Amino acid sequence: SASSIELVPWTDNVPNEMGNADVFLLASKHEAYALTLIEAMATGLPIVTTDVGCVGEVVKDRVHGIVVAEESDIAYAKGMEEMYANTVFRKSCGEQGKITAEKIGAVSMNDYAHSWAKSISMSAHGEV
């Protein structure tokens, strides 16, 4: 239809709005942690995003959605087209995202801090 994209005004009920969507798009040039990606995954949304910040630690390309280089507008547009056209892939990405978000949610704050500290330590010692 002519109105296949709808811009919704501000809401405090983000999970409800995400539940009404088909795909979550994040075309950032810079991201710190991108918590919105985990929230989208938790609602079962497949993702098309740019590979910036910590995105690659959460969203796996071709598993949870499509991750493209941030400088590639053409690849991003193709990712949106593929996600729209391939219903089976879109559904699979949403299901895998939900599973991953549940695993992330089950990790305690202590475990998460320990994991980051270990990662930083390995990086400082050239082990990464």
Salt bridges, closest charged atoms under 4 A:
GLU70 OE1 - LYS29 NZ 3.94
GLU82 OE2 - ARG62 NH2 2.50
